[in-house]
């Protein structure tokens, strides 16, 4: 018997929460929920869930704080943030704290289900990449421990991006390809998201000497992003 995926929905709006529970139960998920921040944080830190759908605006502890606490305990826990706050600053904050993706309200239920499936699919993929990545600037990336030395720490999704770029032998990789191969979206899905760009910006701040003039993750106009690795490898 196939084990059902166990979801936690942290959402204070009754109509949205009830609707999401019904939708995901219908799609075969085992669903739990929380109505406020404190309850959501307690359940989220229990380690019982395959994925957490996390609203930003919650009574008590907000979704940003919960996401940060989750990442302090577990860098691998899949998290998708639900937010009515669509400014770049809010989106960047959520992804910087380690969310795998964000979905803006109002949202298409069909797209949300597909995005949950995509994040879970990627989370189940086994680690088939190299244990180390040697970048052009001399930085050594430890893909197993999600770090570069003691000072630079990555989220699982950031490492997924680095691993995929590294696997493509220095060719440019488009945003669309990254959404399919790293985020697990189906190629026919038409999704407006700045997730890729924001993750690239986060990575550049961590691995480039000058993030405004990148030499490791370079932009190839009209083609995408190319990872520059050490030629001695």
Wavefront OBJ file of the C-alpha trace (Angstrom):
o trace
v 0.000 0.000 0.000
v 1.383 3.409 -1.029
v 1.936 5.768 1.884
v -0.114 8.953 1.655
v 1.785 12.230 1.678
v 1.117 14.103 4.923
v 0.457 17.842 4.528
v 0.190 20.593 7.128
v -1.875 23.648 6.178
v -1.283 26.699 8.393
v -4.000 29.200 7.472
v -6.221 31.377 9.678
v -8.957 32.198 7.137
v -11.641 29.570 7.680
v -12.981 29.482 4.118
v -9.536 29.144 2.548
v -8.359 26.590 5.119
v -11.479 24.429 4.772
v -11.317 24.589 0.999
v -7.646 23.588 0.921
v -8.191 20.690 3.299
v -11.056 19.401 1.136
v -9.045 19.775 -2.081
v -5.972 17.943 -0.851
v -7.972 15.184 0.844
v -9.751 14.724 -2.497
v -6.345 14.393 -4.196
v -5.317 11.634 -1.821
v -3.300 13.483 0.803
v -3.409 13.013 4.558
v -4.069 16.579 5.757
v -3.664 18.322 9.103
v -4.123 22.031 9.761
v -3.406 24.832 12.195
v -5.403 28.032 12.670
v -2.817 30.343 14.254
v 0.904 30.883 14.407
v 1.748 29.202 17.700
v -0.124 26.010 16.797
v 1.377 26.091 13.308
v 4.907 26.438 14.668
v 4.452 23.563 17.122
v 3.124 21.240 14.446
v 5.626 22.380 11.822
v 8.548 21.535 14.124
v 7.194 18.053 14.873
v 8.815 16.539 11.768
v 5.600 14.687 10.887
v 4.821 16.336 7.553
v 6.012 15.800 3.985
v 5.166 19.393 3.088
v 3.927 22.518 4.850
v 1.599 25.073 3.233
v 2.238 28.195 5.269
v 0.252 31.437 5.184
v 2.268 34.593 5.858
v -0.311 36.686 7.714
v -1.243 34.712 10.828
v -2.415 35.700 14.311
v 0.446 35.432 16.771
v 3.616 34.227 15.095
v 3.631 35.087 11.386
v 4.593 32.781 8.543
v 8.027 34.349 8.059
v 8.970 33.593 11.664
v 7.643 30.043 11.387
v 9.613 29.430 8.187
v 12.772 30.743 9.825
v 12.288 28.438 12.831
v 11.661 25.467 10.534
v 14.900 26.131 8.669
v 16.867 26.443 11.891
v 15.807 22.883 12.695
v 15.521 21.270 9.247
v 16.966 22.621 5.972
v 15.244 19.854 3.978
v 11.581 20.298 5.031
v 9.520 21.309 1.960
v 7.671 24.597 2.572
v 5.394 26.574 0.259
v 4.297 29.993 1.460
v 0.816 31.380 0.745
v 0.748 35.145 0.701
v -1.438 38.093 -0.217
v 1.689 40.234 0.100
v 3.123 40.221 -3.410
v 5.760 42.964 -3.208
v 9.267 41.949 -4.215
v 10.462 42.656 -0.665
v 8.001 40.175 0.860
v 8.663 37.511 -1.765
v 12.424 37.847 -1.350
v 12.066 37.643 2.434
v 10.113 34.393 2.252
v 12.527 32.741 -0.160
v 15.564 34.051 1.707
v 14.241 32.387 4.856
v 14.241 29.101 2.966
v 10.761 28.589 1.493
v 10.816 26.309 -1.544
v 8.215 28.380 -3.348
v 5.521 30.989 -2.810
v 1.962 31.224 -4.125
v 0.177 34.569 -4.257
v -3.454 34.967 -3.227
v -5.872 34.719 -4.904
v -4.525 31.539 -6.474
v -5.703 28.818 -8.804
v -6.413 25.671 -6.782
v -5.335 23.556 -9.751
v -1.985 25.354 -9.970
v -1.476 25.079 -6.219
v -2.025 21.299 -6.339
v 0.432 21.019 -9.239
v 3.021 23.085 -7.393
v 2.663 20.960 -4.254
v 3.110 17.844 -6.392
v 6.181 19.407 -8.009
v 7.876 20.272 -4.707
v 7.150 16.814 -3.287
v 8.399 15.130 -6.459
v 11.679 17.022 -6.259
v 12.009 16.247 -2.542
v 11.779 12.503 -3.289
v 14.526 12.534 -5.914
v 17.587 10.707 -4.620
v 20.947 12.406 -4.378
v 22.695 11.495 -7.628
v 24.997 14.475 -7.894
v 28.675 14.862 -7.143
v 29.700 15.334 -3.511
v 31.679 18.498 -4.311
v 31.540 21.370 -6.777
v 34.722 23.365 -7.472
v 33.815 26.871 -8.590
v 35.890 29.133 -10.817
v 36.644 31.501 -7.920
v 38.196 28.686 -5.852
v 35.202 28.113 -3.586
v 34.572 24.437 -2.774
v 30.903 23.488 -2.390
v 30.039 20.543 -0.133
v 26.768 19.325 -1.661
v 26.086 16.752 1.048
v 26.339 19.159 3.979
v 24.900 22.172 2.127
v 27.836 24.430 2.826
v 31.082 25.992 1.610
v 33.420 25.956 4.588
v 32.125 27.166 7.934
v 30.778 30.529 6.795
v 28.520 29.829 3.818
v 25.387 27.727 4.323
v 22.835 26.883 1.625
v 19.221 25.814 1.668
v 18.384 22.504 -0.015
v 16.768 24.343 -2.930
v 19.801 26.574 -3.450
v 21.974 23.472 -3.589
v 19.571 21.852 -6.062
v 20.107 24.843 -8.366
v 23.901 24.651 -8.055
v 23.902 20.893 -8.634
v 21.771 21.144 -11.746
v 23.791 23.997 -13.247
v 26.950 22.018 -12.511
v 25.526 18.908 -14.184
v 24.986 20.784 -17.453
v 28.712 21.084 -18.284
v 28.852 24.863 -18.371
v 26.048 25.439 -20.886
v 23.463 28.155 -20.189
v 20.264 26.897 -18.531
v 17.017 28.810 -18.972
v 14.636 29.801 -16.193
v 12.018 27.493 -17.707
v 14.403 24.528 -17.644
v 15.282 25.207 -14.008
v 11.578 25.294 -13.095
v 11.108 21.892 -14.750
v 14.313 20.167 -13.638
v 14.862 21.718 -10.194
v 11.389 22.721 -9.032
v 9.763 19.758 -10.764
v 7.082 21.686 -12.626
v 5.587 20.052 -15.688
v 6.859 21.710 -18.864
v 3.353 22.716 -19.938
v 2.604 24.587 -16.722
v 2.267 28.335 -17.332
v 3.337 29.821 -14.006
v 4.329 33.405 -13.333
v 7.043 33.221 -10.700
v 10.241 35.060 -9.832
v 11.443 32.107 -7.772
v 14.355 31.288 -10.088
v 15.631 34.859 -10.283
v 15.408 35.301 -6.530
v 17.301 32.054 -5.855
v 20.010 33.057 -8.331
v 20.334 36.427 -6.575
v 20.595 34.678 -3.187
v 23.279 32.326 -4.483
v 25.280 35.181 -5.972
v 25.312 36.978 -2.629
v 26.774 33.838 -1.064
v 29.364 32.734 -3.630
v 30.378 35.793 -5.665
v 33.037 38.273 -4.622
v 30.831 40.988 -6.130
v 27.202 39.930 -6.562
v 26.540 42.948 -8.798
v 29.252 41.775 -11.215
v 28.928 37.957 -11.154
v 31.737 35.769 -12.474
v 30.557 32.362 -11.186
v 26.843 32.325 -12.066
v 26.826 34.392 -15.213
v 23.802 35.523 -17.196
v 23.848 34.575 -20.871
v 21.547 37.040 -22.574
v 18.511 35.315 -24.050
v 19.667 31.868 -22.873
v 19.743 31.717 -19.076
v 22.403 31.093 -16.435
v 25.780 29.358 -16.706
v 27.826 28.072 -13.745
v 31.563 28.673 -14.114
v 33.528 25.848 -12.494
v 37.229 25.186 -12.009
v 38.779 23.878 -15.240
v 41.244 21.766 -13.238
v 38.457 19.355 -12.279
l 1 2 3 4 5 6 7 8 9 10 11 12 13 14 15 16 17 18 19 20 21 22 23 24 25 26 27 28 29 30 31 32 33 34 35 36 37 38 39 40 41 42 43 44 45 46 47 48 49 50 51 52 53 54 55 56 57 58 59 60 61 62 63 64 65 66 67 68 69 70 71 72 73 74 75 76 77 78 79 80 81 82 83 84 85 86 87 88 89 90 91 92 93 94 95 96 97 98 99 100 101 102 103 104 105 106 107 108 109 110 111 112 113 114 115 116 117 118 119 120 121 122 123 124 125 126 127 128 129 130 131 132 133 134 135 136 137 138 139 140 141 142 143 144 145 146 147 148 149 150 151 152 153 154 155 156 157 158 159 160 161 162 163 164 165 166 167 168 169 170 171 172 173 174 175 176 177 178 179 180 181 182 183 184 185 186 187 188 189 190 191 192 193 194 195 196 197 198 199 200 201 202 203 204 205 206 207 208 209 210 211 212 213 214 215 216 217 218 219 220 221 222 223 224 225 226 227 228 229 230 231 232 233
